Amino acid sequence: MTDALGMVALVFGVTVLLVGFTRLLIVPFALYFELRARRLPDDTPLHAGSIFSEPPLVSIIVPGYNEGVVIESCIRSIARSSYPRYEVICVDDGSSDDTYAKMQALADELPTVRALTQRNAGKGAALNRGLDHSSGEVFMLVDADGVFGRDTITEMVRAFDDERVGAVCGDDRPVNLDRVQTRFLAVIAHLGTGLMRRAMSVLHCLPIVSGNTGAFRRDVLEQTGGLDQDTIGEDLELTWRVYRAGYRVAFAPRALVHSESPSTVRGLWKQRVRWSRGLIQTVGRHRDMIGNPRYGVFGPYLVINVLSQIVVPVLQVLGAATLVALALLGDTSTVPVTAWQAVLFVGLPLSLALLLLALALDRAPEDLRHVWTLPLWPIYSAAMSLVMLHALWLEMRGAENRWNKLERTGVVSTRTAEDGNGGYSP
């Protein structure tokens, strides 16, 4: 058994090392993103630095299915925004709870809010219904559990700083830090937002506009079409269509939206399987883009993306299974006893250093109080590889596409950026 555990540790250690070195290569680009950022005076116009001649009307589309626990907090946080020109289109997707009643009550109270309802047809259909009833030059697509900061909309608008930017991805952070799992997710998420999104934005190959904090130009969506209603990963698939149309995606790190992370292991598994299936489906629909230089840097980058997100997890599972089988059969001669210790010794400190850098870039030192949860990292890494394997199995079986959304708790245990970000502009 000791040998088997050592073999598993070897696989994890090698993975940590490879991922760490990959992230190390993109550090200069993430730092460049920060170096080119500038602080704006308090009296700077809200659209300053953007392609818009005046603050554009922003249509915020909020789909909801059984979101009665969280919908009011979401809409009221938007209503506290410092941005002057926006409308909120709430779309109830055939909920069986009081979601639509709460949407209607908010619409009666707040002049910028409208409430629509439809038969249950899925998130993509609900978003498209909202788009059809909106008037903005910019669309923001958010989830019903999102809690906005005062300057979230402003920062999204300012990130449209080039005619080639067709969409903007904000920064989504957990709001329910009441459990070990959500605290762990809050910490490691910074590696994606603190490092990867900044670097990918500079390299013009940010692969996804987050479904709970994303913005698109109206004229771009008129070219690409709306949300695909036949895929689980509608946000990812739309992002790739933005690149296909000749545009790129920018990152707005100060456009904060706090939302719920999965609070149970089952919820986390379901969410990650859904994300993985969305990636697989998007790859299938846009396979001609992978490696294609016609789409700029994004085409070649997709080769790396597909390998790291789909192929490598499968190889990790197969490799771990093989090593464990060899260990159980008593054959450990192929791996020196100190091999796994060596890769862990090199890989873990590197990953921890990158995590600290990511926390610094995100200006989130308060999340250091959750670092005690990091021993969960090996378990999480192994589970995510199994997630991809399960997602591939579901796709091969032709399993039904479902919204399969999280069960909300309504917990808000973190303070949002009520005072904005002091005029910071990426």
N, C-alpha and C positions, 0 to 999 in steps of 0.2 A: 504493500500500500504506500509506503514511503517513497519507493521508486516511482510509482504512478503519479503521486502528487508532485514529485520533482519534475517529471516530464510535462505535466500541465503547467507548472511554473515556468518551464523553459519556453513553451509556446507563448504564454502571456508576456514573458520578459522580452522575447524577440519582437513581438507585436508592439510593445511599448517603445522599444528602441527605434524601430522603423518609423512609427508614427511621430515620435519625438523629433527625429532627424528631419523628417518631412516638414514638420511645423517650424523647425529651426531655419529652414531655407526660406520660409515666407516672412520671417520676422522683419527683415529690412523693409519690406513693402508695407507691413503694418505700421512700422515706425514712421515711414514716409507719409502715410496717411495722416498721422498725428502732426507731423512737422509742418505740413502744408495747411493745417487747420488754422483758423484765425478767430480772435475774439472780436465781437462787434459791439460798438457802443449801444447803450440802452435805448437810445432814440432811433436806432437803425430801422428803416421800414421793414415790415414783416416779410416782404418778398425780395429783400436785398440779396444780390448774388444769384438770383434765380433767372430763368429765361422769361419770366412773366413781367409785363410792364406795370402791373398792379396786382394786389393780392387776388389770386383766382378764387372762384367759388369752389369749395371742396365738398364733395358728396361722400359722406361716410356711410357705408353699407354694413349693417349689423344683422346677419342671419341668426336665427335662433330656433332650436328644437328642444323643448322642455328645459328652458333656461330661466325659469321663474326665480331661482335662488340668486342669480347674479345679474340679471338684465338691468335692474334699476341702478346698481352701483356703476355699471358700465356707462349708461346713458348720462347719468348725472356727472360723471367725471368728464365726459366730453363737453357737457354744458358749462363746465367751469373753465373751459379753454380760453386762453387770451387771444386766440385767432378770431377775427371779426366776421369772416364770411364762410359759413359752412351750413350744411343741412345734414340731418341724420335720417336715413331711411332704414327703419326696422322691418325685417321680414320674418314673420312667424311661419315655420315650415310644418304646419299641421300638428302643433304641440298638443299633448294630452293634459298638460298642467295649466297654470294661469299665466303663461308667458305672454300670450296675445293680450290678455286683459291688462297686464302691467304695461305693455307697449302702448296700448290705447290710452291709459291713464297718463303716461308720460307725454304722449302726443297732445293730449288736451291741456296739459300744464305748460309745456315748453313749445314756443312757436317755431323752433327750428327742427322739430321732430315730427316725423310721419310714421304711421304704423300700417303695415300691409300683412295679409295672411294668405296662405295657399294650402292646398293639399300637400301632404308629406311627399316630397320629391327629391330630397337630398340637398346638401349644402350648395353644390354648384347651381342648382336650379333656383335656390333662394337668393343667391348672390346675383344671378342674372335678372331675376325679378326686380331686385333693388336697382340694378343698373338701368333697366328699362324705365324706371320712374324717377331717375335722378337728372339733375341739370348742370352739374359741376364741370369745370375744366379739368379737375383732378378728382379721381376716385380713390378713396381709402377703403380697403376691405379689412374688416376686423372681426374678431370673435366676440361673442356676447359676454365673456368673462373678462374682457380687457378693461384695465383701469388706466386712463390717460393722465399724463402730467399736463400742466397748464400750457407748455410750449410744444407739445408733441406734434400738433398739426403744423405749426410754424416751421419746425425743423424739417418735417417731411417736404414742405413746399420749397424751402431753401435748397434742399438737396437736388432739385431739378436745375442744376447749374450749367447744363450744356444741352444743346438741341439733340444730342445723341443719347441722352438719358431718357429712356422710355418708362422706367419704373424705379421706385425707391423702396428699400427694405429698412425698416426701423429696427430698434433693439427691444426684444421681448424678454422680460425677466419674471421669475416666479413671484407670485403674490402670497402664496400659502406656505410660509416657512414654519409650519407647525409640526412637521414630522421628519424623521431621520432621512427618509428617501427624498423628500422635496428639498431639504437643505443640501444634500449631496448633489442633486441635480442643479441647484442654484450655483454651486461652486464650479462644477466642470463645464457648465454652459458657457462660462467666460472664454474657454479655449476657442469656442466657435465664434462668439461675438467679439471678443477682445482681439483675437488674432486673425482668424480665418476671414471673417466678413470684411475687415479693414483691408487685408492684403488682396482678397479677391476683387474688391471694389477698385483698387488701384490697378490691378491687372486686367480689369474689364471682363471678368469671368465669374462674378458672383452668381451661383447657379440657382438660387431660389429667393423669391420674395415671400417672406414669412406670411402665412395665412392669417395671423392675428395682428400684424402691423405692416401692411404693405400699401403702396400708393402707385397709381398708374395714370398716365395722361389720357384724356378722353380721345384725342386724335390717334394715339397709338392703339388703343383698344378698338377703334373703328377699323383699323387695318388688320388687327390680329383676330378680332371676334371676341366674344365673351368667354365665360368659364365653360370648360368641357364638363358636361353633366354625366359622362359615361366613365369617368376615371375617379379613383379615390384621391389622388394627389392633384387636385385641380389647381392649387397654387403653383406647384412645381411645373406642371404642364404648361400653364399660361406663361410662366417666366421664360421657358424655352422658346415659346412662340414669339416673345418680345425680341429675343436674340435673333430668331429666324427672320424677323421683319427688319433687321438691321440696326436695332437699338441695343442699349446696354442697361445694366442695373447698377445703381449707386447705393451706398450704405449711409444711413443717417444715425450715428450712434447716440445722439442726444434726443432722438424721437422715441422716448421710452413709453412702452405699454407693459404694465404688469398684468400677468394672467396666471391662471392656475396650472401648476404642474401636476402630473399624475400622483395621487397621494397613496395609491396602493400598488403592489407588485402587478396585480392583474390589470389594473388600468394602464400602467406603464407598458406592459407587454402588448396590450391591444393597440395603444397609440403608436408604438414603434413598428408593429406589424403593418398597421395602416400606412405609415410613412414609407416603409420599405416596399409595399405593394405599389404605392403611388410612384416610386422611383422606377420600379420594374416596368410598369405600364407606360410611363413617360419615355423610357429608353426604347420600348417597342414602337411607340408612335413616331419617335424622332430619331430613329437609328441612323438615318442618312446624315445627321448633323455630327455624329461622333467621329472625331478626327478630321472633319472637313474644314480646311482653311478658309472656305468661303465665308464662314461665320467668325472670322477674326481669331483671336486667341481662344474664344469660347469653344470652338470646334475641337482643336487639339486637347484642350483641358478636359473635355468630356471623356477622353480615353482614360485619363488618370482618375476621374471621378467614378467611372463605371468600374474600373479595376479595384479601387479602394473601397467602394461602397457595396459592390456585389460579389466580385470574384474573390477578393482577399478574405472576407468573412467565411465563405464556403471552404476555402483552403485551410483556414484556421481550425475549423471544426474537424475537417478530415485529418489534418495534421495531429491535432490533440487526440483524436480517437485512435490513430495509428500508434502514437507514442505510448498511450495508456495501455493499449493491447500488448505492445512489446514489453512494457514494464511488468504487466501481469503474467506474461509468459517467462519472465525472468531474464529477458534480453535487454540490458541497459548498456551494453558495451559500445553502442554507437554514439552515446552522449556522455562526455566526461562529467563526473559528479559536480564539478565546479562550473560547468557551462551556464546553467540557468542562474547560478549566483552571480556570474560575471555580467550577464545581460541585464539582470535586475539592478545590479550595482551601477551600471552606466545609464540604463534607460529610465529608471524611476527618478533619480535626481534631475535629469534633463527635463522630464515631463513636469516635475514640480516647479522647476525654474520657469518654464514657459507659462505655467498656470499663474505664478506670481506676477509675471509680466502682463499677462492678460487682465488680471485683476487691476493692475495699475493703469493700463490703458482704458479700462472701463470705469476708472475712478470709483471702484467699489471695494475699498479696504474693509468695509463692515462685513463683507462676506468671508473674511478670514476667520471669523468666529465659528464657521462651519467646517473648517479643514479637518476636524476630528472625524468627519465622515468618510474621508478619502480611503480608508482600508476597504471600502466597498468597491473601489475601482476595479480590481481584478474580476470580481463577480459580475459587475455591470458589463465589462468588456466581453466576457465570455457569453453573457446572456444576449448581447446585441448581435453576436455572430449567429447564435441560434435563431434569433428573430429573423434574420435574412434568409436562413435556410427554410424556416417555416413559411415565410412570405413567398418564396419561390415555389414551395409545394402547393400553396393555395392557388397561385397563378396557374400552375400546370393542371390543377384540378378544375380550373375555371370557376372558382368560388365566387359567390355573389359579392358585388361591390356594395359596401354599406358605409354610411356616415360614421357609425360606431363611435360616437363622441364620448368624451369623458363624463362621468357623473360628477357634477359640480358640488363643492362643499360650501361655497360662499365665504370661506375663510380669507380674511385680509390681514396679514400679519407683518406687512412691511409698509413703510411710509413712502408714498410716491413723491415725485419731484414737483411739489406744489408751487415752488417758486421758479420753475423753469430751469435754465442752465446758464444763466448769466450772460447770454449773448454769444455763446459758443456756436461756431459754424464750421462744418467740415468742408 
